Each structure stands twice: as C-alpha cells, then as structure tokens.
Amino acid sequence: MSDGTLVSRRRADAHIHDVDVAVKRAIRMVRERKVIAVDGTELPMRVDTICIHGDGPHAAEFARRLREGFEAVNIAVRPVGRAAGL
C-alpha cells in the first residue's frame, strides 16, 4: 500500500501473476531500493530479503525464475542470515 504496509491477500490486486513483471520488480527493489505500491506510488525501501509464499501453484517456478533473474544482473543470492563475504 502507499503507506508501506502489505496489501491484503483478499484483494484482487494483491498478487502479481506475471512472473516476468514480478522478477523485474524484485530486481528493482534490490537495485534501486524502491517498491511500487498498488496505486503506483513509488516508495523508498531497503530490501535485504525476498519472501516467496510457497502456497501458490507456481511458487517453485517463481523461485527458480527469480534466482535466474538475480544472477543475470549479479545480485547475490544467499541464505537468510548469511552476510556478504562469509
């Protein structure tokens, strides 16, 4: 939401169903430290982790595509709690 809170999963616009769009947004979140709210507002946000909900029918495919997208632009993928250089 434009106030920085998560969109309720009950809303029709809570999910991005296009994997390419979701990957591009995740890359932008990490590189530019900005997220786009459902109303189009750009919000500054430091992103340290990406959470993938495993209850979606395409969660594994999305995780694979997200990792590929990050690797393609040299964004390191590490387990939570693993600092850079360790």
Backbone as CSV, one residue per row, in Angstrom:
resi,resn,N_x,N_y,N_z,CA_x,CA_y,CA_z,C_x,C_y,C_z
1,MET,0.842,-1.178,0.000,0.000,0.000,0.000,0.893,1.249,0.000
2,SER,0.308,2.388,-0.286,1.105,3.619,-0.370,1.679,4.057,0.982
3,ASP,1.187,3.451,2.071,1.753,3.768,3.387,2.849,2.772,3.789
4,GLY,3.192,1.861,2.864,4.257,0.900,3.123,3.799,-0.426,3.689
5,THR,2.523,-0.563,3.979,2.022,-1.825,4.512,1.740,-2.803,3.370
6,LEU,1.673,-4.083,3.712,1.371,-5.112,2.721,-0.079,-5.029,2.276
7,VAL,-0.320,-5.427,1.044,-1.682,-5.478,0.514,-2.351,-6.738,1.058
8,SER,-3.578,-6.616,1.507,-4.315,-7.785,1.984,-4.414,-8.807,0.863
9,ARG,-4.135,-10.049,1.176,-4.208,-11.117,0.179,-5.641,-11.361,-0.280
10,ARG,-6.600,-10.767,0.383,-8.006,-10.883,-0.031,-8.323,-9.997,-1.233
11,ARG,-7.473,-9.000,-1.467,-7.703,-8.077,-2.589,-7.268,-8.723,-3.896
12,ALA,-8.000,-8.432,-4.948,-7.689,-8.999,-6.266,-6.338,-8.529,-6.786
13,ASP,-5.900,-7.343,-6.370,-4.633,-6.807,-6.854,-3.454,-7.080,-5.915
14,ALA,-3.636,-8.018,-4.993,-2.589,-8.319,-4.020,-1.433,-9.114,-4.623
15,HIS,-1.690,-9.841,-5.667,-0.662,-10.689,-6.277,-0.296,-10.191,-7.672
16,ILE,0.964,-10.351,-7.994,1.415,-10.127,-9.367,1.502,-11.509,-9.990
17,HIS,0.684,-11.765,-10.974,0.609,-13.108,-11.558,1.593,-13.316,-12.703
18,ASP,2.078,-12.250,-13.292,3.037,-12.343,-14.387,4.441,-12.473,-13.790
19,VAL,5.066,-13.626,-13.996,6.377,-13.889,-13.399,7.421,-12.882,-13.867
20,ASP,7.401,-12.527,-15.137,8.381,-11.567,-15.650,8.257,-10.215,-14.949
21,VAL,7.034,-9.764,-14.740,6.799,-8.497,-14.042,7.285,-8.602,-12.599
22,ALA,6.981,-9.702,-11.937,7.385,-9.883,-10.541,8.904,-9.902,-10.406
23,VAL,9.585,-10.590,-11.312,11.050,-10.647,-11.259,11.640,-9.261,-11.498
24,LYS,11.128,-8.535,-12.481,11.624,-7.177,-12.746,11.428,-6.271,-11.540
25,ARG,10.283,-6.402,-10.877,10.033,-5.571,-9.688,10.973,-5.943,-8.547
26,ALA,11.224,-7.238,-8.375,12.127,-7.672,-7.304,13.542,-7.161,-7.556
27,ILE,13.983,-7.228,-8.801,15.312,-6.708,-9.143,15.372,-5.212,-8.855
28,ARG,14.330,-4.492,-9.227,14.289,-3.048,-8.976,14.302,-2.755,-7.476
29,MET,13.581,-3.560,-6.706,13.556,-3.367,-5.254,14.964,-3.438,-4.673
30,VAL,15.732,-4.407,-5.134,17.080,-4.593,-4.608,18.032,-3.520,-5.134
31,ARG,18.008,-3.278,-6.426,18.963,-2.342,-7.031,18.667,-0.885,-6.714
32,GLU,17.408,-0.492,-6.851,17.054,0.919,-6.699,16.474,1.254,-5.331
33,ARG,16.219,0.220,-4.532,15.627,0.403,-3.203,14.294,1.139,-3.271
34,LYS,13.473,0.705,-4.227,12.142,1.281,-4.398,11.147,0.158,-4.655
35,VAL,9.946,0.328,-4.124,8.838,-0.571,-4.441,7.707,0.265,-5.019
36,ILE,6.860,-0.388,-5.779,5.704,0.282,-6.356,4.464,-0.214,-5.632
37,ALA,3.745,0.701,-5.002,2.506,0.352,-4.299,1.411,0.066,-5.321
38,VAL,0.324,-0.552,-4.881,-0.769,-0.904,-5.797,-1.366,0.318,-6.486
39,ASP,-1.216,1.495,-5.884,-1.753,2.701,-6.526,-0.717,3.393,-7.416
40,GLY,0.457,2.767,-7.588,1.501,3.317,-8.452,2.515,4.182,-7.733
41,THR,2.283,4.476,-6.467,3.215,5.279,-5.679,4.548,4.546,-5.551
42,GLU,5.657,5.261,-5.754,6.983,4.701,-5.527,7.389,4.983,-4.091
43,LEU,7.811,3.950,-3.402,8.218,4.088,-2.015,9.670,3.663,-1.843
44,PRO,10.469,4.467,-1.143,11.833,4.022,-0.857,11.782,2.867,0.141
45,MET,12.604,1.851,-0.078,12.598,0.714,0.833,13.909,-0.054,0.705
46,ARG,14.559,-0.269,1.815,15.758,-1.108,1.827,15.294,-2.558,1.818
47,VAL,15.796,-3.320,0.888,15.383,-4.716,0.752,16.577,-5.616,1.036
48,ASP,16.452,-6.421,2.083,17.509,-7.363,2.437,17.110,-8.799,2.123
49,THR,15.808,-9.060,2.141,15.324,-10.419,1.890,14.096,-10.373,0.987
50,ILE,13.873,-11.467,0.298,12.679,-11.644,-0.520,11.986,-12.892,0.011
51,CYS,10.728,-12.778,0.350,9.939,-13.910,0.845,9.062,-14.421,-0.290
52,ILE,9.123,-15.706,-0.532,8.286,-16.329,-1.558,7.266,-17.197,-0.839
53,HIS,6.002,-16.918,-1.067,4.949,-17.714,-0.451,4.859,-19.053,-1.167
54,GLY,5.042,-20.115,-0.441,5.044,-21.454,-1.013,3.676,-22.035,-1.266
55,ASP,2.627,-21.288,-0.932,1.276,-21.847,-1.100,0.681,-21.550,-2.474
56,GLY,1.395,-20.838,-3.307,0.909,-20.563,-4.655,1.227,-21.723,-5.581
57,PRO,0.436,-21.905,-6.612,0.636,-23.045,-7.508,1.936,-22.987,-8.308
58,HIS,2.522,-21.812,-8.424,3.733,-21.664,-9.222,4.920,-21.172,-8.400
59,ALA,4.908,-21.417,-7.098,5.943,-20.898,-6.205,7.340,-21.396,-6.579
60,ALA,7.480,-22.677,-6.863,8.800,-23.227,-7.199,9.312,-22.628,-8.502
61,GLU,8.436,-22.512,-9.492,8.823,-21.912,-10.765,9.228,-20.451,-10.564
62,PHE,8.476,-19.729,-9.749,8.815,-18.336,-9.485,10.170,-18.236,-8.789
63,ALA,10.418,-19.097,-7.810,11.700,-19.074,-7.094,12.852,-19.310,-8.069
64,ARG,12.692,-20.252,-8.974,13.734,-20.538,-9.964,13.969,-19.332,-10.870
65,ARG,12.886,-18.750,-11.372,12.997,-17.596,-12.276,13.570,-16.376,-11.554
66,LEU,13.200,-16.196,-10.295,13.726,-15.080,-9.517,15.234,-15.234,-9.340
67,ARG,15.668,-16.421,-8.980,17.107,-16.665,-8.820,17.836,-16.412,-10.137
68,GLU,17.298,-16.909,-11.237,17.913,-16.681,-12.548,17.991,-15.186,-12.866
69,GLY,16.914,-14.466,-12.563,16.902,-13.022,-12.804,17.937,-12.298,-11.971
70,PHE,18.048,-12.664,-10.698,19.047,-12.041,-9.835,20.454,-12.346,-10.331
71,GLU,20.714,-13.598,-10.651,22.042,-13.972,-11.104,22.405,-13.264,-12.411
72,ALA,21.429,-13.059,-13.286,21.676,-12.397,-14.571,22.147,-10.955,-14.406
73,VAL,21.771,-10.326,-13.295,22.184,-8.933,-13.053,23.154,-8.826,-11.869
74,ASN,23.768,-9.952,-11.531,24.805,-10.008,-10.487,24.316,-9.614,-9.103
75,ILE,23.096,-10.002,-8.758,22.602,-9.847,-7.389,22.836,-11.180,-6.692
76,ALA,23.587,-11.146,-5.589,23.923,-12.371,-4.866,22.684,-12.956,-4.196
77,VAL,22.584,-14.271,-4.246,21.503,-14.995,-3.575,22.152,-15.814,-2.470
78,ARG,21.737,-15.532,-1.247,22.320,-16.210,-0.085,21.219,-16.619,0.881
79,PRO,21.492,-17.635,1.703,20.515,-17.997,2.744,20.331,-16.837,3.725
80,VAL,19.171,-16.737,4.337,18.907,-15.698,5.329,19.951,-15.806,6.444
81,GLY,20.484,-14.654,6.849,21.459,-14.609,7.929,22.894,-14.753,7.456
82,ARG,23.099,-14.993,6.189,24.452,-15.160,5.644,24.935,-13.832,5.074
83,ALA,25.865,-13.212,5.728,26.366,-11.905,5.297,27.241,-12.037,4.062
84,ALA,27.341,-10.969,3.320,28.206,-10.943,2.132,29.639,-11.216,2.549
85,GLY,30.315,-12.032,1.770,31.725,-12.296,2.027,31.984,-13.411,3.008
86,LEU,30.961,-14.000,3.605,31.183,-15.101,4.562,31.132,-16.440,3.884
